[in-house]
Amino acid sequence: MNIVIGGAGKVGALIIEELAAEGHELILIEKNREVLETALDKNDIAGVLGSAASVSNLEEAGVAEADFYIAATENDETNMVSAIIAKRLGAERSLARVRNPEYSSQMSFIRDSLGINQLINPELEAAREIGRLLKYPAALSLEAFANGRALLIELELPAKSPLVGLSLPAFRERHPGLLIAAITRAGEVSIPSGRDKLAAGDRLLFFGNGKNLDALYRDFGQNGKPERRAMVIGGGRLTHYLLKMMQESSLRFTVIEQKASIAEELAGYFPEHEIILGDGTDYSFLAEHSLDSVDVFLALTGVDEENILTSLYAKKMGVPRYITKVNRTAILKILANNELQAVITPKRIIADYVLRLVRAAQNSQGSNVEALHRISNNQLEALEFSVKADAALINTPLAQLKIKKDCLIALILRGNELIFPAGKDCILPGDHIVVISLRDYFQDVDDILEAEN
């Protein structure tokens, strides 16, 4: 597809990398010459030097013929203006990255009145993901499918769990309404087979609904009750969004923020929570404010290294659960396996969202990608497809399909029925299915099948 991107900051650079890897025709508009040259050197793309809000620059980039225009500069107003211009010039679809909470509270009005197809907000989407995690104690990651009716949840198997040593068939007998979609062991992710047995310390991806997951929690020594007290380091936009969406929750927050103006603003917005002016990277300061008594610790500053180190300190102090914001995921490679629990990457959430939109548009005549999630430190893709009547895999028992290696059909949604399939189940036209894969770039549901000789 022909895609024009305005801006190559943190979000824009990742979107460029992902879309270029999938073979799309990309043109970048970037006003910083050094940033532009870096993006051109790293990716097989073209570029225009200048402002993304300039009509002449957008015209030079060929936005009139673009299937997508994505405004991803660091400035909200520039993004909205350039997305409006791109749409008026003829772009099929325009997206704008918008971060300001004042704009985000009226996204629908802005989108509809200005003619922008989508407004995307990294911090808001990250806050939503954290909010989902907080509803499920001990969850390392959580993704929702089928309009939230099916959940893909990652949990670490404790040594005392009765599940330790069970084979996958034995697990299905114990929990027939659940499916294990992937196992991470010693940092390596695999799609399991019937021969695999569960081991203490495994990170397991489970597919199920809320009721069945509650039963699973008992095997993990959890009672399913939400945490009572949370401590947050960093009072930026992400924390603002999180506190706002958790206002109906019983969870009480203590937020530590270094800047007085931000701390005062948060205290004004959220008087029900404790907002403290101080240095969240000062471990003695954290100890003074009873870090060791909190249920969950969230490191949400703008500095990855600070977030990682404070999370590891919280772990050392015995905090049972900690969530860490990390934008530069390459930094995680220097850590030993499983040193961090849940990791949130706002730019990755937005990149996945954009990829889903592009893949669905590219394949509008086939079985569409309706949702895309990167999980297990981006080593797995979870894709939701709608299945058309001409799909090659319909009306055949799954056990007879030649599905590619490291690929699993994890869920079938048929009307209001959720099916966590076994080998005898068939996919029918009109079904929605979720596929878990170690491979990238599936665009159509039939891509999961081995090619016939």
C-alpha positions in Angstrom: 0.0 0.0 0.0 1.1 3.6 -0.5 1.5 5.2 2.9 2.8 8.7 3.8 4.0 9.3 7.4 4.5 12.7 9.0 7.2 12.6 11.6 9.8 10.0 12.7 9.9 10.4 16.5 9.5 7.4 18.8 6.1 6.4 17.5 6.7 7.3 13.9 10.0 5.5 13.7 8.5 2.3 15.0 5.5 2.5 12.6 8.0 3.1 9.7 10.1 0.1 10.7 7.1 -2.2 11.0 5.4 -1.1 7.7 8.6 -1.1 5.7 9.3 -4.7 6.9 6.0 -5.7 5.4 6.8 -4.2 2.0 4.6 -1.2 1.9 5.6 1.9 -0.2 6.5 4.6 2.4 7.3 8.2 2.1 8.3 10.1 5.3 7.9 13.9 5.8 10.3 15.0 8.5 11.6 18.5 9.3 14.8 17.4 11.1 17.4 16.5 8.5 19.4 14.2 10.7 16.2 12.3 11.8 15.1 12.0 8.2 18.5 10.7 7.0 18.6 8.1 9.8 15.1 6.8 8.9 16.1 6.6 5.2 19.3 4.8 6.0 17.5 2.2 8.2 14.5 1.5 6.0 13.8 1.2 2.3 11.7 4.3 2.0 11.6 7.8 0.4 11.6 11.1 2.2 10.7 14.8 2.0 12.5 17.3 4.2 10.1 19.8 5.8 7.0 20.3 7.9 4.3 17.7 7.8 1.7 20.5 8.0 2.9 22.1 4.7 0.5 21.7 1.8 3.5 21.7 -0.7 5.3 19.0 1.3 2.3 16.8 1.5 1.8 17.2 -2.3 5.4 16.4 -3.0 5.0 13.2 -0.9 2.1 12.2 -3.1 -0.5 12.2 -0.4 -3.3 12.6 -2.9 -2.6 9.0 -4.0 -1.9 7.6 -0.5 -4.0 4.8 0.9 -3.0 6.0 4.4 -1.6 9.2 5.9 -0.3 8.9 9.4 0.6 12.0 11.3 3.0 11.1 14.1 5.0 14.2 14.9 5.6 15.3 18.5 3.1 18.1 18.2 -0.7 17.4 18.5 -1.8 20.5 16.6 0.6 19.8 13.7 -0.7 16.2 13.5 -4.3 17.3 13.4 -3.7 20.0 10.8 -1.6 17.8 8.6 -4.2 15.0 8.8 -7.0 17.4 7.8 -4.9 18.7 4.8 -4.0 15.1 3.8 -7.6 14.1 3.7 -8.6 17.2 1.7 -5.8 16.5 -0.8 -7.2 13.1 -1.4 -5.6 10.6 1.0 -7.9 7.6 1.4 -7.5 7.5 5.2 -5.8 9.8 7.7 -4.7 9.1 11.2 -3.3 11.5 13.8 -1.4 10.8 17.0 -2.8 13.1 19.7 -1.6 13.0 23.3 -3.1 16.0 25.1 -5.7 14.9 27.7 -7.9 17.9 26.7 -8.1 16.7 23.2 -8.4 13.0 24.1 -11.6 13.8 26.2 -13.3 14.9 23.0 -11.8 12.6 20.4 -15.1 11.6 18.8 -16.1 15.3 18.2 -12.7 16.2 16.8 -12.6 13.2 14.6 -16.1 13.7 13.2 -16.0 17.4 12.8 -12.5 17.6 11.2 -12.8 14.6 8.9 -9.9 12.6 10.4 -10.5 8.9 10.3 -8.7 8.0 13.5 -7.1 9.8 16.4 -4.6 7.6 18.3 -3.1 8.3 21.7 -0.2 6.1 23.0 -0.5 7.0 26.6 -4.3 6.6 26.7 -4.1 3.2 25.1 -1.3 2.2 27.5 -3.5 3.3 30.4 -6.3 1.1 29.1 -3.9 -1.8 29.0 -2.7 -1.2 32.5 -6.3 -0.8 33.7 -7.1 -4.3 32.3 -4.1 -5.7 34.0 -5.2 -4.3 37.3 -8.5 -6.2 37.1 -6.6 -9.5 37.1 -4.0 -9.9 39.9 -0.8 -11.6 38.8 -1.5 -11.1 35.1 1.7 -10.3 33.2 -0.1 -9.4 30.1 -3.7 -9.3 29.0 -5.4 -8.9 25.7 -9.1 -8.9 24.9 -10.8 -10.5 21.9 -14.4 -10.9 20.7 -15.4 -7.5 22.2 -13.9 -8.4 25.5 -15.6 -11.8 25.9 -12.5 -13.8 25.4 -9.2 -13.0 27.2 -5.7 -13.9 26.5 -3.9 -13.8 29.8 -0.2 -14.5 30.7 0.6 -15.9 34.1 3.7 -17.4 35.7 3.3 -20.9 37.1 4.3 -21.0 40.8 6.1 -24.1 42.1 3.3 -25.0 44.5 0.6 -25.1 41.8 -1.2 -28.4 41.2 -0.7 -27.7 37.5 3.1 -28.4 37.7 3.9 -31.6 35.8 0.6 -31.8 34.0 0.6 -32.6 30.2 -1.6 -30.4 28.0 -4.3 -33.1 27.6 -4.4 -33.4 31.4 -4.7 -29.7 31.7 -7.6 -29.6 29.3 -9.3 -32.3 31.4 -8.9 -30.2 34.5 -9.9 -26.9 32.7 -11.9 -27.9 29.6 -13.0 -24.3 28.9 -9.4 -23.0 28.7 -6.6 -23.4 26.1 -2.8 -22.9 26.6 -1.7 -20.9 23.6 2.0 -20.5 24.3 4.7 -21.3 26.8 7.7 -19.2 27.6 10.5 -21.2 29.3 14.0 -19.8 29.9 13.2 -16.9 27.7 12.2 -19.1 24.7 8.6 -19.0 23.4 6.9 -22.0 21.9 3.5 -23.1 20.7 2.8 -26.2 22.8 1.9 -29.7 21.7 0.2 -32.5 23.5 3.6 -33.9 24.6 4.6 -30.8 26.6 4.3 -30.7 30.3 4.0 -27.7 32.5 6.9 -26.7 34.7 7.3 -24.3 37.6 8.4 -20.8 36.4 6.8 -21.2 33.0 5.0 -18.2 31.6 1.8 -19.5 30.2 -0.6 -17.8 27.8 -4.2 -18.9 28.5 -7.2 -18.3 26.4 -10.6 -18.3 28.1 -13.5 -16.3 29.4 -13.7 -14.5 32.7 -15.6 -17.3 34.5 -13.1 -20.0 33.4 -10.2 -17.8 34.3 -11.5 -17.4 37.8 -11.3 -21.2 38.3 -7.8 -21.2 36.9 -6.7 -18.5 39.4 -7.3 -20.9 42.2 -4.6 -23.2 40.7 -2.3 -20.2 40.9 -2.9 -19.5 44.5 -4.9 -16.4 43.6 -8.3 -15.4 44.8 -9.1 -13.1 41.9 -9.6 -10.0 44.2 -8.1 -6.8 42.9 -5.2 -5.1 44.7 -6.1 -2.5 47.4 -3.1 -0.1 47.2 -0.9 1.0 44.3 2.2 3.2 44.2 3.0 5.0 40.9 6.3 6.7 40.1 5.8 9.5 37.5 2.8 11.7 37.2 2.7 12.3 33.4 0.0 11.9 30.8 -0.1 8.1 31.3 -0.7 8.4 35.0 -3.4 11.1 34.4 -5.3 8.8 32.1 -4.9 5.8 34.4 -6.2 7.6 37.5 -9.2 8.9 35.5 -10.3 5.5 34.2 -9.8 3.9 37.6 -12.0 6.4 39.5 -14.7 3.8 40.0 -12.2 1.2 41.3 -11.5 0.5 45.0 -7.8 0.7 44.3 -6.1 3.6 46.1 -3.1 5.2 44.4 0.0 7.0 45.8 1.7 8.9 43.0 5.2 10.3 43.5 6.1 13.1 41.1 9.2 15.3 41.0 7.7 18.4 39.3 5.6 20.6 41.6 3.4 21.9 38.8 2.5 18.4 37.6 2.0 17.1 41.2 -0.3 20.1 42.0 -2.3 19.5 38.8 -2.8 15.8 39.6 -3.8 16.6 43.2 -6.5 19.0 41.9 -7.9 16.5 39.4 -7.7 13.5 41.8 -8.2 14.5 45.4 -9.2 11.0 46.4 -5.6 9.8 45.8 -2.4 10.6 47.5 -0.1 12.8 45.4 3.4 13.3 46.8 6.1 15.7 45.6 9.4 13.8 45.6 12.0 11.7 43.8 10.7 8.3 43.0 14.2 7.1 42.2 15.3 7.7 45.7 15.0 4.3 47.4 15.1 5.7 50.9 12.2 8.0 50.0 10.2 5.1 48.6 10.9 3.1 51.9 9.7 6.1 53.9 6.4 6.0 52.1 5.9 2.3 52.8 6.8 0.8 49.4 7.0 -2.7 51.0 3.3 -2.5 51.9 1.8 -1.8 48.5 0.0 -4.5 46.4 1.2 -3.2 43.0 4.0 -0.9 41.9 3.9 1.0 38.6 7.0 2.7 37.2 5.7 5.1 34.6 8.3 7.9 34.3 9.6 9.0 30.9 13.0 7.4 31.5 13.3 3.7 30.8 16.3 3.1 33.0 14.6 4.7 36.0 11.5 2.6 35.4 13.5 -0.7 35.2 15.7 0.0 38.2 12.8 1.1 40.5 10.8 -1.9 39.5 13.6 -4.2 40.3 14.0 -2.4 43.7 10.3 -2.9 44.3 10.8 -6.6 43.5 13.6 -6.8 46.0 11.4 -5.1 48.7 8.9 -7.9 48.3 6.2 -6.0 46.3 4.1 -8.9 44.8 3.4 -7.2 41.5 5.1 -4.5 39.4 4.3 -3.0 36.0 7.1 -1.2 34.1 6.8 1.2 31.2 9.6 0.7 28.7 9.7 2.4 25.3 13.2 1.2 24.2 12.5 -2.5 24.3 16.0 -3.4 23.1 17.2 -2.5 26.6 15.2 -5.5 28.0 17.7 -7.9 26.3 20.4 -7.1 28.9 18.1 -8.4 31.7 18.0 -12.0 32.8 14.9 -14.0 31.9 11.8 -13.0 33.8 13.4 -10.2 35.9 10.5 -7.9 35.0 6.8 -8.9 35.2 4.4 -6.8 33.1 6.1 -4.5 30.6 4.0 -1.7 28.9 5.3 -0.1 25.7 3.0 2.8 24.5 4.6 3.1 21.1 4.3 -0.6 20.5 0.6 -0.5 21.3 0.1 2.2 18.7 2.3 0.5 16.1 0.2 -2.7 16.5 -3.0 -0.7 16.1 -1.7 0.9 12.8 -0.6 -2.5 11.5 -4.0 -3.9 12.1 -5.7 -1.1 10.2 -3.2 -1.4 7.3 -3.5 -5.1 7.0 -7.3 -5.0 7.1 -7.4 -2.3 4.4 -4.9 -4.2 2.3 -7.0 -7.3 2.4 -10.4 -5.8 2.3 -11.7 -8.5 -0.1 -10.4 -11.4 1.9 -10.6 -12.7 5.5 -9.8 -9.5 7.3 -7.4 -8.9 10.2 -9.7 -7.5 12.8 -7.3 -7.3 15.7 -3.6 -7.6 16.1 -1.6 -7.9 19.3 2.1 -8.4 19.9 2.7 -10.4 23.1 5.5 -12.2 25.0 8.0 -9.4 24.5 6.9 -9.1 20.8 7.8 -12.7 20.1 4.2 -13.7 19.3 1.4 -12.3 17.2 -2.2 -12.8 18.2 -4.4 -12.1 15.1 -8.2 -12.0 14.9 -9.7 -12.8 11.5 -13.2 -12.8 10.0 -13.7 -15.8 7.8 -15.3 -15.5 4.4 -17.2 -18.2 2.5 -14.3 -18.8 0.0 -11.6 -19.4 2.7 -9.6 -22.6 2.1 -9.8 -23.8 5.7 -13.6 -23.9 6.2 -15.6 -27.1 6.8 -12.5 -29.2 7.7 -11.7 -30.6 11.1 -8.7 -28.7 12.5 -6.8 -32.0 13.0 -6.9 -32.5 9.2 -5.7 -29.0 8.3 -2.1 -28.6 7.3 -1.4 -25.6 9.6 2.0 -24.0 9.5 4.5 -24.8 12.2 4.5 -22.6 15.3 0.9 -21.5 14.6 -2.3 -22.3 16.6 -6.0 -21.6 16.1 -6.8 -20.6 19.6 -10.4 -19.4 19.5 -13.5 -19.7 17.3 -16.3 -17.1 17.8 -19.5 -18.3 16.2 -22.3 -15.9 16.8 -22.5 -15.7 20.6 -20.7 -18.9 21.1 -17.0 -19.0 22.2 -15.2 -22.2 21.1 -11.7 -23.0 22.4 -11.1 -25.6 19.8 -9.9 -29.2 19.7 -8.9 -31.3 16.7 -12.5 -32.3 15.8 -13.8 -28.7 15.5 -14.4 -27.0 12.1 -14.3 -23.4 11.0 -17.4 -22.2 9.2 -18.1 -19.2 7.0 -18.9 -16.1 9.2 -16.8 -17.3 12.1 -14.2 -15.1 13.7 -11.0 -16.9 14.7 -7.9 -15.9 16.7 -4.6 -17.3 15.6 -1.4 -17.3 17.7 1.8 -17.4 15.7 5.6 -17.1 16.1 5.6 -16.0 12.4 5.0 -12.4 11.2 3.0 -10.8 8.4 -0.1 -13.0 8.1 -2.6 -10.9 6.2 -5.2 -13.4 5.3 -6.6 -16.3 7.3 -5.5 -18.8 4.6 -1.9 -17.7 5.1 -1.7 -20.0 8.2 -2.0 -23.1 5.9 1.0 -24.8 4.4 1.2 -24.2 0.6 0.1 -27.2 -1.4 2.7 -28.9 -3.6 
